[in-house]
Amino acid sequence: MSTEREEIAVVGAGLAGCLLACFLARRGYPVALYERRPDPRTGKVERGRSINLALSERGLDALRRIGLDQQVMADALPMRGRMIHPVEGEPQFQSYSVSGDRAINSISRGALNNALLDAATALPGVRIAFDHRLVGLDPTTGEMTFETPQGKVTETASVVLGADGAGSAVRGQLLAYGAVTESLDFLDYGYKELTIPPIGGEFALDPGALHIWPRGTSMMIALPNPDRSFTCTLFWPTHGTQSFASLGSPAAIETYFATHYPDLVPLAPNLVDDYQHNPVGVLGTVRCTPWQVAGRVGLLGDAAHAIVPFYGQGANCAFEDVVELDRCLDECGDQWASALPLFQHRRQANAEAIARMALTNFVEMRDKVASPVFQTRKKIEHALERALPGRYVSQYELVSFSTTPYAEVRRRVRRQYGVVGAVAAGALVALAGAAAALGRGRRG
Ligand SMILES: Cc1cc2nc3c(=O)[nH]c(=O)nc-3n(C[C@H](O)[C@H](O)[C@H](O)COP(=O)(O)OP(=O)(O)OC[C@H]3O[C@@H](n4cnc5c(N)ncnc54)[C@H](O)[C@@H]3O)c2cc1C
């Protein structure tokens, strides 16, 4: 029971940290969950910070394991495909799956975090310390220093797990200690959130799709919310002549959107205010190694491997980390000194694979989704999936609708492309042969 095990410290009560606390408490560990913010269930939501996110199979699989999937899905809005908005003309729908019925789910980040906090709080052995910002960590002793409204406090734990997000203080402490190395690859792009409110109490756009405005250098997406609004996220370079830095005055903002996003303008009455007041978030890929030190301090979720959001997989991947760590603890008989290295061994290549796929997907969403070549490729892909069920599965389906390890998804997709390439080459050779025979026939 919980009293037989030593307390585990989890730093960061975000998505991964809360889920991890639930899994550890179910294993019988007392858990101390430390969070720098006040309790979000009683406070205000931060303005313009990824209000909703797309939850797909990997995240759902993790939630199912703690019996939280149905509660979270009750407010989810399934999105069965992309709705592409050209500058002129009608939007076009592209289904995510060959069957047309598979969906990724738009959910409120805040509601998901609160549901996980409630679930963690309800478990015996979990204590949550809000307003505790980690500012110091000795990885050799597990001694942590926190800044709190009452001043600095120190706590010690036998195992410290950093689930404190992309700017992880735990990772920063390990770095300062010389125990890990990191690389941070920031994109030249940032993001800003804008809102499309309901019209007459109804959604202003189809809520069954993830909306995309692909514009080459910039791109906007919109996901539906349970209150029938949409949260739009504009991705754009942070500096330069065509960038967030280039628009200041209300007139310039209005002109820019009227030119590049004309169908958004009548739907977003607070566009100028949103644009001027919502912050520009940074986007990048975080890599570090190792993910654990001495089997006593570990990193997971964004703290270990933050990725760009273009595959909608960061939180899904962080949840999958928790499931894998739980599995490693099973296999290692709860010996953390073996479980943490095993966890890194199993997850690092997968995190790298989704990091790369997410970067590639940015180019696809920004530049390609509207092109006839891309649309034809999708049609061919769906035809192949129909002709070879289970043998040809698109990358999108494998990433979003399965729990196939991300690294295996990349290997499999490369093999599939090889087969398709061979088939296409074979068809071309056959066509060339037929044309040559026809030519000979005409000459003869
Ligand atoms: C614009 C955008 C859109 C996204 N869309 C999607 C999507 O559609 N689908 C998807 O799966 N993912 C999406 N993501 C990614 C997703 O948000 C992250 O991958 C996910 O939140 C990672 O969870 P985490 O728990 O590791 O980190 P976080 O959610 O960042 O949680 C970290 C927690 O640690 C706390 N903390 C930080 N520092 C300290 C400290 N020093 N002491 C104590 N506590 C601390 C923070 O306050 C926070 O509560 C998106 C990200 C962005 C930026």
Ligand as a Chemical Component Dictionary entry (heavy atoms), coordinates in Angstrom:
data_LIG
# 
_chem_comp.id                   LIG 
_chem_comp.type                 NON-POLYMER 
_chem_comp.pdbx_formal_charge   0 
_chem_comp.three_letter_code    LIG 
# 
loop_
_chem_comp_atom.comp_id 
_chem_comp_atom.atom_id 
_chem_comp_atom.alt_atom_id 
_chem_comp_atom.type_symbol 
_chem_comp_atom.charge 
_chem_comp_atom.model_Cartn_x 
_chem_comp_atom.model_Cartn_y 
_chem_comp_atom.model_Cartn_z 
_chem_comp_atom.pdbx_ordinal 
LIG C1  C1  C 0 -0.413 26.338 -30.163 1  
LIG C2  C2  C 0 -0.314 24.921 -29.661 2  
LIG C3  C3  C 0 -1.243 23.992 -30.059 3  
LIG C4  C4  C 0 -1.159 22.670 -29.619 4  
LIG N1  N1  N 0 -2.077 21.781 -30.048 5  
LIG C5  C5  C 0 -1.992 20.496 -29.662 6  
LIG C6  C6  C 0 -2.944 19.546 -30.109 7  
LIG O1  O1  O 0 -3.858 19.872 -30.866 8  
LIG N2  N2  N 0 -2.816 18.262 -29.698 9  
LIG C7  C7  C 0 -1.797 17.867 -28.871 10 
LIG O2  O2  O 0 -1.729 16.681 -28.529 11 
LIG N3  N3  N 0 -0.880 18.757 -28.432 12 
LIG C8  C8  C 0 -0.949 20.041 -28.793 13 
LIG N4  N4  N 0 -0.033 20.947 -28.355 14 
LIG C9  C9  C 0 1.073  20.471 -27.504 15 
LIG C10 C10 C 0 0.655  20.341 -26.054 16 
LIG O3  O3  O 0 0.146  21.563 -25.594 17 
LIG C11 C11 C 0 1.853  19.921 -25.197 18 
LIG O4  O4  O 0 2.569  18.897 -25.824 19 
LIG C12 C12 C 0 1.381  19.446 -23.839 20 
LIG O5  O5  O 0 0.757  20.492 -23.141 21 
LIG C13 C13 C 0 2.541  18.885 -23.042 22 
LIG O6  O6  O 0 2.115  18.550 -21.762 23 
LIG P1  P1  P 0 3.114  18.660 -20.534 24 
LIG O7  O7  O 0 2.334  18.264 -19.351 25 
LIG O8  O8  O 0 4.373  17.949 -20.850 26 
LIG O9  O9  O 0 3.491  20.203 -20.455 27 
LIG P2  P2  P 0 2.533  21.421 -20.065 28 
LIG O10 O10 O 0 1.160  21.167 -20.506 29 
LIG O11 O11 O 0 3.231  22.641 -20.566 30 
LIG O12 O12 O 0 2.519  21.433 -18.476 31 
LIG C14 C14 C 0 3.647  21.826 -17.737 32 
LIG C15 C15 C 0 3.186  22.258 -16.345 33 
LIG O13 O13 O 0 4.337  22.512 -15.541 34 
LIG C16 C16 C 0 4.164  23.737 -14.843 35 
LIG N5  N5  N 0 5.495  24.286 -14.556 36 
LIG C17 C17 C 0 6.343  24.857 -15.454 37 
LIG N6  N6  N 0 7.471  25.237 -14.827 38 
LIG C18 C18 C 0 7.341  24.895 -13.522 39 
LIG C19 C19 C 0 8.185  25.048 -12.375 40 
LIG N7  N7  N 0 9.381  25.649 -12.447 41 
LIG N8  N8  N 0 7.742  24.582 -11.188 42 
LIG C20 C20 C 0 6.525  23.970 -11.097 43 
LIG N9  N9  N 0 5.673  23.828 -12.146 44 
LIG C21 C21 C 0 6.091  24.283 -13.340 45 
LIG C22 C22 C 0 3.330  24.581 -15.808 46 
LIG O14 O14 O 0 2.684  25.643 -15.142 47 
LIG C23 C23 C 0 2.369  23.538 -16.374 48 
LIG O15 O15 O 0 1.241  23.399 -15.555 49 
LIG C24 C24 C 0 -0.109 22.276 -28.759 50 
LIG C25 C25 C 0 0.836  23.221 -28.337 51 
LIG C26 C26 C 0 0.739  24.527 -28.787 52 
LIG C27 C27 C 0 1.777  25.518 -28.335 53 
# 
loop_
_chem_comp_bond.comp_id 
_chem_comp_bond.atom_id_1 
_chem_comp_bond.atom_id_2 
_chem_comp_bond.value_order 
_chem_comp_bond.pdbx_ordinal 
LIG C1  C2  SING 1  
LIG C2  C3  SING 2  
LIG C2  C26 DOUB 3  
LIG C3  C4  DOUB 4  
LIG C4  N1  SING 5  
LIG C4  C24 SING 6  
LIG N1  C5  DOUB 7  
LIG C5  C6  SING 8  
LIG C5  C8  SING 9  
LIG C6  O1  DOUB 10 
LIG C6  N2  SING 11 
LIG N2  C7  SING 12 
LIG C7  O2  DOUB 13 
LIG C7  N3  SING 14 
LIG N3  C8  DOUB 15 
LIG C8  N4  SING 16 
LIG N4  C9  SING 17 
LIG N4  C24 SING 18 
LIG C9  C10 SING 19 
LIG C10 O3  SING 20 
LIG C10 C11 SING 21 
LIG C11 O4  SING 22 
LIG C11 C12 SING 23 
LIG C12 O5  SING 24 
LIG C12 C13 SING 25 
LIG C13 O6  SING 26 
LIG O6  P1  SING 27 
LIG P1  O7  DOUB 28 
LIG P1  O8  SING 29 
LIG P1  O9  SING 30 
LIG O9  P2  SING 31 
LIG P2  O10 DOUB 32 
LIG P2  O11 SING 33 
LIG P2  O12 SING 34 
LIG O12 C14 SING 35 
LIG C14 C15 SING 36 
LIG C15 O13 SING 37 
LIG C15 C23 SING 38 
LIG O13 C16 SING 39 
LIG C16 N5  SING 40 
LIG C16 C22 SING 41 
LIG N5  C17 SING 42 
LIG N5  C21 SING 43 
LIG C17 N6  DOUB 44 
LIG N6  C18 SING 45 
LIG C18 C19 SING 46 
LIG C18 C21 DOUB 47 
LIG C19 N7  SING 48 
LIG C19 N8  DOUB 49 
LIG N8  C20 SING 50 
LIG C20 N9  DOUB 51 
LIG N9  C21 SING 52 
LIG C22 O14 SING 53 
LIG C22 C23 SING 54 
LIG C23 O15 SING 55 
LIG C24 C25 DOUB 56 
LIG C25 C26 SING 57 
LIG C26 C27 SING 58 
# 
